[in-house]
Amino acid sequence: MSSSLGAFFPHLVFLRFHDCRFCPKVPPLGLLPQLKYLDIDGAEAIVTIGPELFDPHTSAITAFPRLEYLKLRHMRNLKEWSLDLVGEVGDETRGASKLLPRLKCLDLENCPELIALPKGLAHATNLQELYIRGAHSLREIKNLPSLTDKLCIGRNMRLERVSNLPMLKSLEILNCPRLEHVENLDMLQNLVLEHPSAVQGHSAKCLPDISTNFDQQTEHLPRWLLDLLGQHQNAPTAVQNLRKFLLICSSPLFKGILEDTPNFIQWIPEVRIEDVDGPSWIRYARGPPPSFQTNIQSEKFKSVRS
């Protein structure tokens, strides 16, 4: 039956599984020849995704040949996800480039037990956008050479590293308190960072091993950001193409920036900084001519205006 799935649904383009709480595994959907959009939502019984997604007897050439959008959402027990099609590493390497050849967007939401992204994702050569939210066990996002347009990560409480995304243009980081390394983003043009109090309310109760003593850290810019922006001498990870930077920060950090203007405000073409706890904001555009706007009264930025 599985080997003839494509024959039964040769023209299926859109497929959504919703609230399949007792489904133990994913059927071999990689055999559907015209499938472009796949959304698996609420499949809480699934712990692993592996070769059964493609069927053990299929080849990499036939696996999701037209899939463009893939969403995995609210899969609370998903721990491992593999794109391996064969057992031998050499064979896998030769065929991996045929995996998900048209995938444009991958969206992962509320998969708190997922340990790692599949290594085969590096061979999704058309990947443009990646969204990862609520993947609390994920430690790193790295080695995606084809990811181009956007990476949005939010509420990934144990995420430590984002690296080796050489073609990425836009990065959004929203409340990832353990993030320490962001590097090798050579083409980055747009950066959004939300850096308020890290773990609050429900998140702190659900993740008891995550310390809630991050308030002191949110009074300062994270070290990885200073390295990325070249604020530290000989910072090896500094980006050269950044055009826009939006920082949403705590009130203490906002006040600190008012008192001691970071150098990056002058070399990034457009910078906006917002106080997450209130209506205060500042905006600087390098120009020409340079412009400075704010909704607060302060004398601290006279050097920036000149």
Phi and psi in degrees as GROMACS dihedral restraints (atoms count N, CA, C in turn):
[ dihedral_restraints ]
;  ai    aj    ak    al  type     phi  dphi    fc
    3     4     5     6     1   -65.0    20    10
    4     5     6     7     1   -37.0    20    10
    6     7     8     9     1   -66.9    20    10
    7     8     9    10     1   -17.9    20    10
    9    10    11    12     1  -109.2    20    10
   10    11    12    13     1    16.3    20    10
   12    13    14    15     1   -59.0    20    10
   13    14    15    16     1   -42.1    20    10
   15    16    17    18     1   -64.6    20    10
   16    17    18    19     1   -31.7    20    10
   18    19    20    21     1   -71.8    20    10
   19    20    21    22     1   -33.1    20    10
   21    22    23    24     1   -73.0    20    10
   22    23    24    25     1   -33.9    20    10
   24    25    26    27     1  -129.0    20    10
   25    26    27    28     1    64.8    20    10
   27    28    29    30     1   -71.3    20    10
   28    29    30    31     1   -19.3    20    10
   30    31    32    33     1  -115.4    20    10
   31    32    33    34     1    11.3    20    10
   33    34    35    36     1   -69.3    20    10
   34    35    36    37     1   125.5    20    10
   36    37    38    39     1  -110.4    20    10
   37    38    39    40     1   -39.8    20    10
   39    40    41    42     1  -119.4    20    10
   40    41    42    43     1   130.3    20    10
   42    43    44    45     1  -143.5    20    10
   43    44    45    46     1   129.3    20    10
   45    46    47    48     1  -132.8    20    10
   46    47    48    49     1   128.4    20    10
   48    49    50    51     1  -103.6    20    10
   49    50    51    52     1   120.2    20    10
   51    52    53    54     1  -122.2    20    10
   52    53    54    55     1   125.8    20    10
   54    55    56    57     1    59.3    20    10
   55    56    57    58     1    41.2    20    10
   57    58    59    60     1   -89.7    20    10
   58    59    60    61     1    71.3    20    10
   60    61    62    63     1   -68.0    20    10
   61    62    63    64     1   -23.4    20    10
   63    64    65    66     1  -109.7    20    10
   64    65    66    67     1     9.1    20    10
   66    67    68    69     1   -77.0    20    10
   67    68    69    70     1   118.3    20    10
   69    70    71    72     1   -79.6    20    10
   70    71    72    73     1   -22.2    20    10
   72    73    74    75     1  -154.8    20    10
   73    74    75    76     1   163.7    20    10
   75    76    77    78     1   -86.8    20    10
   76    77    78    79     1   133.4    20    10
   78    79    80    81     1   -68.2    20    10
   79    80    81    82     1   167.0    20    10
   81    82    83    84     1   -74.5    20    10
   82    83    84    85     1    70.6    20    10
   84    85    86    87     1   -72.8    20    10
   85    86    87    88     1   -15.7    20    10
   87    88    89    90     1   -64.6    20    10
   88    89    90    91     1   -11.1    20    10
   90    91    92    93     1   -85.0    20    10
   91    92    93    94     1    -8.8    20    10
   93    94    95    96     1   -75.6    20    10
   94    95    96    97     1   113.8    20    10
   96    97    98    99     1   -72.7    20    10
   97    98    99   100     1   -24.5    20    10
   99   100   101   102     1  -111.2    20    10
  100   101   102   103     1     4.1    20    10
  102   103   104   105     1   -65.3    20    10
  103   104   105   106     1   124.6    20    10
  105   106   107   108     1  -112.2    20    10
  106   107   108   109     1   -26.4    20    10
  108   109   110   111     1  -133.4    20    10
  109   110   111   112     1   121.5    20    10
  111   112   113   114     1  -130.1    20    10
  112   113   114   115     1   124.5    20    10
  114   115   116   117     1  -128.5    20    10
  115   116   117   118     1   114.5    20    10
  117   118   119   120     1  -110.0    20    10
  118   119   120   121     1   114.4    20    10
  120   121   122   123     1  -128.6    20    10
  121   122   123   124     1   120.0    20    10
  123   124   125   126     1    81.8    20    10
  124   125   126   127     1    21.2    20    10
  126   127   128   129     1   -83.6    20    10
  127   128   129   130     1    78.2    20    10
  129   130   131   132     1   -75.6    20    10
  130   131   132   133     1   -16.9    20    10
  132   133   134   135     1   -84.1    20    10
  133   134   135   136     1   -13.6    20    10
  135   136   137   138     1   -78.2    20    10
  136   137   138   139     1   124.6    20    10
  138   139   140   141     1  -103.9    20    10
  139   140   141   142     1   -35.9    20    10
  141   142   143   144     1  -133.4    20    10
  142   143   144   145     1   149.0    20    10
  144   145   146   147     1  -123.0    20    10
  145   146   147   148     1   123.2    20    10
  147   148   149   150     1  -141.4    20    10
  148   149   150   151     1  -144.0    20    10
  150   151   152   153     1   -60.5    20    10
  151   152   153   154     1   -20.7    20    10
  153   154   155   156     1   -63.6    20    10
  154   155   156   157     1   -19.7    20    10
  156   157   158   159     1   -66.2    20    10
  157   158   159   160     1   -26.0    20    10
  159   160   161   162     1  -108.3    20    10
  160   161   162   163     1   -19.8    20    10
  162   163   164   165     1    87.9    20    10
  163   164   165   166     1   125.5    20    10
  165   166   167   168     1   -57.3    20    10
  166   167   168   169     1   -23.1    20    10
  168   169   170   171     1   -97.4    20    10
  169   170   171   172     1     0.5    20    10
  171   172   173   174     1   -85.4    20    10
  172   173   174   175     1   169.8    20    10
  174   175   176   177     1  -109.0    20    10
  175   176   177   178     1   161.8    20    10
  177   178   179   180     1   -62.2    20    10
  178   179   180   181     1   -25.4    20    10
  180   181   182   183     1   -63.8    20    10
  181   182   183   184     1   -31.3    20    10
  183   184   185   186     1   -97.6    20    10
  184   185   186   187     1     1.6    20    10
  186   187   188   189     1   -84.4    20    10
  187   188   189   190     1   112.5    20    10
  189   190   191   192     1    47.7    20    10
  190   191   192   193     1    59.3    20    10
  192   193   194   195     1   -66.2    20    10
  193   194   195   196     1   -23.6    20    10
  195   196   197   198     1  -123.7    20    10
  196   197   198   199     1     4.7    20    10
  198   199   200   201     1   -64.4    20    10
  199   200   201   202     1   128.4    20    10
  201   202   203   204     1  -113.5    20    10
  202   203   204   205     1   -31.3    20    10
  204   205   206   207     1  -129.9    20    10
  205   206   207   208     1   124.4    20    10
  207   208   209   210     1  -128.1    20    10
  208   209   210   211     1   124.8    20    10
  210   211   212   213     1  -124.0    20    10
  211   212   213   214     1   129.9    20    10
  213   214   215   216     1  -122.7    20    10
  214   215   216   217     1   112.6    20    10
  216   217   218   219     1  -133.6    20    10
  217   218   219   220     1   141.9    20    10
  219   220   221   222     1    54.6    20    10
  220   221   222   223     1    44.0    20    10
  222   223   224   225     1  -105.0    20    10
  223   224   225   226     1    83.1    20    10
  225   226   227   228     1   -68.9    20    10
  226   227   228   229     1   -20.2    20    10
  228   229   230   231     1  -110.9    20    10
  229   230   231   232     1     4.7    20    10
  231   232   233   234     1   -68.7    20    10
  232   233   234   235     1   118.5    20    10
  234   235   236   237     1  -109.8    20    10
  235   236   237   238     1   -38.8    20    10
  237   238   239   240     1  -129.9    20    10
  238   239   240   241     1   139.4    20    10
  240   241   242   243     1  -137.5    20    10
  241   242   243   244     1   118.1    20    10
  243   244   245   246     1  -121.4    20    10
  244   245   246   247     1   144.6    20    10
  246   247   248   249     1  -109.5    20    10
  247   248   249   250     1    16.0    20    10
  249   250   251   252     1   -66.7    20    10
  250   251   252   253     1   132.6    20    10
  252   253   254   255     1  -104.0    20    10
  253   254   255   256     1   -24.7    20    10
  255   256   257   258     1  -137.4    20    10
  256   257   258   259     1   166.4    20    10
  258   259   260   261     1   -80.0    20    10
  259   260   261   262     1   -33.8    20    10
  261   262   263   264     1   -81.1    20    10
  262   263   264   265     1   131.1    20    10
  264   265   266   267     1   -62.6    20    10
  265   266   267   268     1   -41.6    20    10
  267   268   269   270     1   -61.2    20    10
  268   269   270   271     1   -45.3    20    10
  270   271   272   273     1   -63.9    20    10
  271   272   273   274     1   -40.2    20    10
  273   274   275   276     1   -61.6    20    10
  274   275   276   277     1   -42.3    20    10
  276   277   278   279     1   -63.6    20    10
  277   278   279   280     1   -39.5    20    10
  279   280   281   282     1   -68.4    20    10
  280   281   282   283     1   -32.4    20    10
  282   283   284   285     1   -96.3    20    10
  283   284   285   286     1   -11.1    20    10
  285   286   287   288     1   -63.7    20    10
  286   287   288   289     1   -29.6    20    10
  288   289   290   291     1   -65.2    20    10
  289   290   291   292     1   -13.6    20    10
  291   292   293   294     1   -91.2    20    10
  292   293   294   295     1    -3.4    20    10
  294   295   296   297     1   -73.6    20    10
  295   296   297   298     1   133.8    20    10
  297   298   299   300     1    44.6    20    10
  298   299   300   301     1    54.2    20    10
  300   301   302   303     1   -67.6    20    10
  301   302   303   304     1   -19.1    20    10
  303   304   305   306     1  -115.3    20    10
  304   305   306   307     1     8.8    20    10
  306   307   308   309     1   -63.0    20    10
  307   308   309   310     1   122.3    20    10
  309   310   311   312     1  -102.9    20    10
  310   311   312   313     1   -36.1    20    10
  312   313   314   315     1  -138.5    20    10
  313   314   315   316     1   128.7    20    10
  315   316   317   318     1  -119.5    20    10
  316   317   318   319     1   128.3    20    10
  318   319   320   321     1  -126.3    20    10
  319   320   321   322     1   114.2    20    10
  321   322   323   324     1  -114.4    20    10
  322   323   324   325     1   123.4    20    10
  324   325   326   327     1  -138.1    20    10
  325   326   327   328     1   129.6    20    10
  327   328   329   330     1    55.6    20    10
  328   329   330   331     1    56.6    20    10
  330   331   332   333     1  -118.2    20    10
  331   332   333   334     1    73.5    20    10
  333   334   335   336     1   -68.5    20    10
  334   335   336   337     1   -18.6    20    10
  336   337   338   339     1   -98.5    20    10
  337   338   339   340     1    -2.9    20    10
  339   340   341   342     1   -65.7    20    10
  340   341   342   343     1   122.4    20    10
  342   343   344   345     1   -83.7    20    10
  343   344   345   346     1   -39.0    20    10
  345   346   347   348     1  -155.7    20    10
  346   347   348   349     1   156.0    20    10
  348   349   350   351     1   -76.7    20    10
  349   350   351   352     1   150.2    20    10
  351   352   353   354     1   -66.6    20    10
  352   353   354   355     1   138.1    20    10
  354   355   356   357     1   -61.3    20    10
  355   356   357   358     1   -32.3    20    10
  357   358   359   360     1   -64.1    20    10
  358   359   360   361     1   -14.9    20    10
  360   361   362   363     1   -63.5    20    10
  361   362   363   364     1   -23.1    20    10
  363   364   365   366     1   -63.1    20    10
  364   365   366   367     1   -18.3    20    10
  366   367   368   369     1   -98.2    20    10
  367   368   369   370     1     7.3    20    10
  369   370   371   372     1   -80.5    20    10
  370   371   372   373     1    89.0    20    10
  372   373   374   375     1   -74.3    20    10
  373   374   375   376     1    -9.1    20    10
  375   376   377   378     1  -110.6    20    10
  376   377   378   379     1    12.4    20    10
  378   379   380   381     1   -66.8    20    10
  379   380   381   382     1   125.4    20    10
  381   382   383   384     1  -112.7    20    10
  382   383   384   385     1   -38.0    20    10
  384   385   386   387     1  -133.2    20    10
  385   386   387   388     1   139.0    20    10
  387   388   389   390     1  -136.0    20    10
  388   389   390   391     1   124.3    20    10
  390   391   392   393     1  -120.5    20    10
  391   392   393   394     1   126.5    20    10
  393   394   395   396     1  -135.3    20    10
  394   395   396   397     1   115.4    20    10
  396   397   398   399     1  -134.9    20    10
  397   398   399   400     1   133.5    20    10
  399   400   401   402     1    71.2    20    10
  400   401   402   403     1    28.1    20    10
  402   403   404   405     1   -99.1    20    10
  403   404   405   406     1    79.7    20    10
  405   406   407   408     1   -72.6    20    10
  406   407   408   409     1   -17.4    20    10
  408   409   410   411     1   -95.7    20    10
  409   410   411   412     1    -5.7    20    10
  411   412   413   414     1   -74.8    20    10
  412   413   414   415     1   126.8    20    10
  414   415   416   417     1   -99.1    20    10
  415   416   417   418     1   -28.9    20    10
  417   418   419   420     1  -152.1    20    10
  418   419   420   421     1   151.3    20    10
  420   421   422   423     1  -127.0    20    10
  421   422   423   424     1   112.0    20    10
  423   424   425   426     1  -153.7    20    10
  424   425   426   427     1   164.4    20    10
  426   427   428   429     1    57.7    20    10
  427   428   429   430     1    55.4    20    10
  429   430   431   432     1  -120.5    20    10
  430   431   432   433     1    80.8    20    10
  432   433   434   435     1   -67.1    20    10
  433   434   435   436     1   -19.2    20    10
  435   436   437   438     1   -99.7    20    10
  436   437   438   439     1    -8.5    20    10
  438   439   440   441     1   -66.4    20    10
  439   440   441   442     1   122.5    20    10
  441   442   443   444     1  -114.0    20    10
  442   443   444   445     1   -55.7    20    10
  444   445   446   447     1   -84.3    20    10
  445   446   447   448     1   -48.6    20    10
  447   448   449   450     1  -156.9    20    10
  448   449   450   451     1   137.6    20    10
  450   451   452   453     1  -124.9    20    10
  451   452   453   454     1   121.6    20    10
  453   454   455   456     1  -120.4    20    10
  454   455   456   457     1   117.4    20    10
  456   457   458   459     1  -123.8    20    10
  457   458   459   460     1   132.9    20    10
  459   460   461   462     1  -148.6    20    10
  460   461   462   463     1   137.3    20    10
  462   463   464   465     1    58.2    20    10
  463   464   465   466     1    38.5    20    10
  465   466   467   468     1  -100.9    20    10
  466   467   468   469     1    91.9    20    10
  468   469   470   471     1   -71.7    20    10
  469   470   471   472     1   -18.0    20    10
  471   472   473   474     1  -112.4    20    10
  472   473   474   475     1     7.4    20    10
  474   475   476   477     1   -65.6    20    10
  475   476   477   478     1   129.1    20    10
  477   478   479   480     1  -115.6    20    10
  478   479   480   481     1   -26.9    20    10
  480   481   482   483     1  -141.8    20    10
  481   482   483   484     1   137.2    20    10
  483   484   485   486     1  -128.8    20    10
  484   485   486   487     1   116.0    20    10
  486   487   488   489     1  -154.8    20    10
  487   488   489   490     1   160.3    20    10
  489   490   491   492     1    58.3    20    10
  490   491   492   493     1    56.1    20    10
  492   493   494   495     1  -122.3    20    10
  493   494   495   496     1    74.0    20    10
  495   496   497   498     1   -68.8    20    10
  496   497   498   499     1   -19.8    20    10
  498   499   500   501     1  -105.2    20    10
  499   500   501   502     1     0.3    20    10
  501   502   503   504     1   -68.8    20    10
  502   503   504   505     1   134.4    20    10
  504   505   506   507     1  -104.5    20    10
  505   506   507   508     1   -30.2    20    10
  507   508   509   510     1  -135.1    20    10
  508   509   510   511     1   133.2    20    10
  510   511   512   513     1  -132.3    20    10
  511   512   513   514     1   127.6    20    10
  513   514   515   516     1  -119.8    20    10
  514   515   516   517     1   126.4    20    10
  516   517   518   519     1  -124.0    20    10
  517   518   519   520     1   115.0    20    10
  519   520   521   522     1  -122.9    20    10
  520   521   522   523     1   103.9    20    10
  522   523   524   525     1    60.1    20    10
  523   524   525   526     1    65.2    20    10
  525   526   527   528     1  -120.9    20    10
  526   527   528   529     1    84.6    20    10
  528   529   530   531     1   -67.4    20    10
  529   530   531   532     1   -24.1    20    10
  531   532   533   534     1   -95.8    20    10
  532   533   534   535     1     4.7    20    10
  534   535   536   537     1   -64.4    20    10
  535   536   537   538     1   126.5    20    10
  537   538   539   540     1  -124.0    20    10
  538   539   540   541     1   -25.1    20    10
  540   541   542   543     1  -130.4    20    10
  541   542   543   544     1   120.8    20    10
  543   544   545   546     1  -132.1    20    10
  544   545   546   547     1   110.8    20    10
  546   547   548   549     1  -154.0    20    10
  547   548   549   550     1   162.6    20    10
  549   550   551   552     1    58.9    20    10
  550   551   552   553     1    52.7    20    10
  552   553   554   555     1  -118.0    20    10
  553   554   555   556     1    70.1    20    10
  555   556   557   558     1   -64.8    20    10
  556   557   558   559     1   -28.8    20    10
  558   559   560   561     1  -104.6    20    10
  559   560   561   562     1    12.4    20    10
  561   562   563   564     1   -62.8    20    10
  562   563   564   565     1   129.3    20    10
  564   565   566   567     1  -118.0    20    10
  565   566   567   568     1   -27.1    20    10
  567   568   569   570     1  -133.6    20    10
  568   569   570   571     1   128.7    20    10
  570   571   572   573     1  -131.1    20    10
  571   572   573   574     1   129.3    20    10
  573   574   575   576     1  -122.5    20    10
  574   575   576   577     1   127.5    20    10
  576   577   578   579     1  -132.5    20    10
  577   578   579   580     1   123.4    20    10
  579   580   581   582     1  -103.2    20    10
  580   581   582   583     1   117.6    20    10
  582   583   584   585     1  -129.4    20    10
  583   584   585   586     1    58.0    20    10
  585   586   587   588     1   -91.4    20    10
  586   587   588   589     1  -164.6    20    10
  588   589   590   591     1   -55.5    20    10
  589   590   591   592     1   133.8    20    10
  591   592   593   594     1   -79.3    20    10
  592   593   594   595     1   -51.8    20    10
  594   595   596   597     1  -123.9    20    10
  595   596   597   598     1   118.6    20    10
  597   598   599   600     1  -134.6    20    10
  598   599   600   601     1   155.0    20    10
  600   601   602   603     1    53.3    20    10
  601   602   603   604     1  -125.5    20    10
  603   604   605   606     1   -60.0    20    10
  604   605   606   607     1   -38.0    20    10
  606   607   608   609     1   -62.4    20    10
  607   608   609   610     1   -40.6    20    10
  609   610   611   612     1   -65.1    20    10
  610   611   612   613     1   -36.8    20    10
  612   613   614   615     1   -70.9    20    10
  613   614   615   616     1   -36.3    20    10
  615   616   617   618     1   -78.2    20    10
  616   617   618   619     1   -20.3    20    10
  618   619   620   621     1  -124.4    20    10
  619   620   621   622     1    74.4    20    10
  621   622   623   624     1   -65.6    20    10
  622   623   624   625     1   -21.4    20    10
  624   625   626   627     1   -82.0    20    10
  625   626   627   628     1    -7.5    20    10
  627   628   629   630     1   -90.0    20    10
  628   629   630   631     1   123.3    20    10
  630   631   632   633     1   -67.8    20    10
  631   632   633   634     1   142.5    20    10
  633   634   635   636     1   -94.4    20    10
  634   635   636   637     1     7.6    20    10
  636   637   638   639     1   -91.8    20    10
  637   638   639   640     1    51.6    20    10
  639   640   641   642     1   -99.3    20    10
  640   641   642   643     1    -1.4    20    10
  642   643   644   645     1   -60.5    20    10
  643   644   645   646     1   -38.7    20    10
  645   646   647   648     1   -64.2    20    10
  646   647   648   649     1   -36.3    20    10
  648   649   650   651     1   -65.2    20    10
  649   650   651   652     1   -34.2    20    10
  651   652   653   654     1   -77.2    20    10
  652   653   654   655     1    -1.3    20    10
  654   655   656   657     1   -85.0    20    10
  655   656   657   658     1    -6.7    20    10
  657   658   659   660     1  -133.1    20    10
  658   659   660   661     1   153.2    20    10
  660   661   662   663     1   -66.7    20    10
  661   662   663   664     1   138.0    20    10
  663   664   665   666     1   -64.1    20    10
  664   665   666   667     1   148.0    20    10
  666   667   668   669     1   -58.7    20    10
  667   668   669   670     1   -41.0    20    10
  669   670   671   672     1   -61.8    20    10
  670   671   672   673     1   -33.0    20    10
  672   673   674   675     1   -69.0    20    10
  673   674   675   676     1   -42.8    20    10
  675   676   677   678     1   -62.6    20    10
  676   677   678   679     1   -38.4    20    10
  678   679   680   681     1   -65.3    20    10
  679   680   681   682     1   -44.4    20    10
  681   682   683   684     1   -62.9    20    10
  682   683   684   685     1   -35.9    20    10
  684   685   686   687     1   -92.1    20    10
  685   686   687   688     1     3.3    20    10
  687   688   689   690     1    75.9    20    10
  688   689   690   691     1    22.3    20    10
  690   691   692   693     1   -74.9    20    10
  691   692   693   694     1   -26.3    20    10
  693   694   695   696     1   -92.3    20    10
  694   695   696   697     1   143.7    20    10
  696   697   698   699     1   -61.7    20    10
  697   698   699   700     1   134.2    20    10
  699   700   701   702     1    60.1    20    10
  700   701   702   703     1    32.0    20    10
  702   703   704   705     1   -64.7    20    10
  703   704   705   706     1   117.2    20    10
  705   706   707   708     1   -74.5    20    10
  706   707   708   709     1   -16.6    20    10
  708   709   710   711     1  -103.7    20    10
  709   710   711   712     1     9.7    20    10
  711   712   713   714     1   -59.8    20    10
  712   713   714   715     1   137.5    20    10
  714   715   716   717     1   -94.0    20    10
  715   716   717   718     1   147.6    20    10
  717   718   719   720     1  -110.9    20    10
  718   719   720   721     1   -14.7    20    10
  720   721   722   723     1  -106.7    20    10
  721   722   723   724     1     8.1    20    10
  723   724   725   726     1   -64.4    20    10
  724   725   726   727     1   129.0    20    10
  726   727   728   729     1  -109.9    20    10
  727   728   729   730     1   -34.4    20    10
  729   730   731   732     1  -135.6    20    10
  730   731   732   733     1   141.0    20    10
  732   733   734   735     1  -139.9    20    10
  733   734   735   736     1   122.1    20    10
  735   736   737   738     1  -114.4    20    10
  736   737   738   739     1   122.8    20    10
  738   739   740   741     1  -117.2    20    10
  739   740   741   742     1   121.9    20    10
  741   742   743   744     1  -109.4    20    10
  742   743   744   745     1   113.0    20    10
  744   745   746   747     1  -132.8    20    10
  745   746   747   748     1   172.2    20    10
  747   748   749   750     1   -71.6    20    10
  748   749   750   751     1   162.0    20    10
  750   751   752   753     1   -60.8    20    10
  751   752   753   754     1   -42.6    20    10
  753   754   755   756     1   -61.2    20    10
  754   755   756   757     1   -40.2    20    10
  756   757   758   759     1   -68.0    20    10
  757   758   759   760     1   -40.4    20    10
  759   760   761   762     1   -58.6    20    10
  760   761   762   763     1   -45.1    20    10
  762   763   764   765     1   -64.6    20    10
  763   764   765   766     1   -37.9    20    10
  765   766   767   768     1   -63.5    20    10
  766   767   768   769     1   -37.9    20    10
  768   769   770   771     1   -66.4    20    10
  769   770   771   772     1   -36.9    20    10
  771   772   773   774     1   -61.8    20    10
  772   773   774   775     1   -36.5    20    10
  774   775   776   777     1   -82.3    20    10
  775   776   777   778     1   -29.0    20    10
  777   778   779   780     1  -140.5    20    10
  778   779   780   781     1    94.7    20    10
  780   781   782   783     1   -67.2    20    10
  781   782   783   784     1   122.2    20    10
  783   784   785   786     1   -66.7    20    10
  784   785   786   787     1   148.5    20    10
  786   787   788   789     1   -64.7    20    10
  787   788   789   790     1   -29.5    20    10
  789   790   791   792     1   -64.4    20    10
  790   791   792   793     1   -21.7    20    10
  792   793   794   795     1   -60.4    20    10
  793   794   795   796     1   -27.2    20    10
  795   796   797   798     1   -88.7    20    10
  796   797   798   799     1   -25.0    20    10
  798   799   800   801     1  -102.0    20    10
  799   800   801   802     1   -18.4    20    10
  801   802   803   804     1   -80.6    20    10
  802   803   804   805     1   129.9    20    10
  804   805   806   807     1   -56.2    20    10
  805   806   807   808     1   -36.8    20    10
  807   808   809   810     1  -141.2    20    10
  808   809   810   811     1   122.4    20    10
  810   811   812   813     1  -128.7    20    10
  811   812   813   814     1   132.9    20    10
  813   814   815   816     1  -130.6    20    10
  814   815   816   817     1   132.9    20    10
  816   817   818   819     1  -126.3    20    10
  817   818   819   820     1   128.6    20    10
  819   820   821   822     1  -123.2    20    10
  820   821   822   823     1   144.4    20    10
  822   823   824   825     1   -87.9    20    10
  823   824   825   826     1   117.3    20    10
  825   826   827   828     1   -66.7    20    10
  826   827   828   829     1   -22.2    20    10
  828   829   830   831     1   -95.0    20    10
  829   830   831   832     1     0.4    20    10
  831   832   833   834     1  -163.0    20    10
  832   833   834   835     1  -171.6    20    10
  834   835   836   837     1   -88.5    20    10
  835   836   837   838     1     2.4    20    10
  837   838   839   840     1   -72.4    20    10
  838   839   840   841     1   142.0    20    10
  840   841   842   843     1  -155.4    20    10
  841   842   843   844     1   156.6    20    10
  843   844   845   846     1  -136.1    20    10
  844   845   846   847     1   149.7    20    10
  846   847   848   849     1  -141.3    20    10
  847   848   849   850     1   132.6    20    10
  849   850   851   852     1  -129.1    20    10
  850   851   852   853     1   131.0    20    10
  852   853   854   855     1  -121.1    20    10
  853   854   855   856     1   129.4    20    10
  855   856   857   858     1   -69.3    20    10
  856   857   858   859     1   -27.5    20    10
  858   859   860   861     1    85.8    20    10
  859   860   861   862     1  -154.0    20    10
  861   862   863   864     1   -84.3    20    10
  862   863   864   865     1   151.5    20    10
  864   865   866   867     1   -79.8    20    10
  865   866   867   868     1   155.2    20    10
  867   868   869   870     1   -66.6    20    10
  868   869   870   871     1   145.2    20    10
  870   871   872   873     1  -137.1    20    10
  871   872   873   874     1   148.3    20    10
  873   874   875   876     1  -133.0    20    10
  874   875   876   877     1   129.7    20    10
  876   877   878   879     1  -133.2    20    10
  877   878   879   880     1   144.7    20    10
  879   880   881   882     1  -159.1    20    10
  880   881   882   883     1   158.8    20    10
  882   883   884   885     1  -106.0    20    10
  883   884   885   886     1    16.4    20    10
  885   886   887   888     1  -123.0    20    10
  886   887   888   889     1   161.1    20    10
  888   889   890   891     1   -97.6    20    10
  889   890   891   892     1   118.7    20    10
  891   892   893   894     1  -157.4    20    10
  892   893   894   895     1   147.0    20    10
  894   895   896   897     1  -100.8    20    10
  895   896   897   898     1     5.3    20    10
  897   898   899   900     1   -74.4    20    10
  898   899   900   901     1   -17.7    20    10
  900   901   902   903     1  -105.9    20    10
  901   902   903   904     1    20.8    20    10
  903   904   905   906     1   -61.1    20    10
  904   905   906   907     1   -36.7    20    10
  906   907   908   909     1   -66.8    20    10
  907   908   909   910     1   -29.8    20    10
  909   910   911   912     1   -72.3    20    10
  910   911   912   913     1   -38.7    20    10
  912   913   914   915     1   -68.1    20    10
  913   914   915   916     1   -32.1    20    10
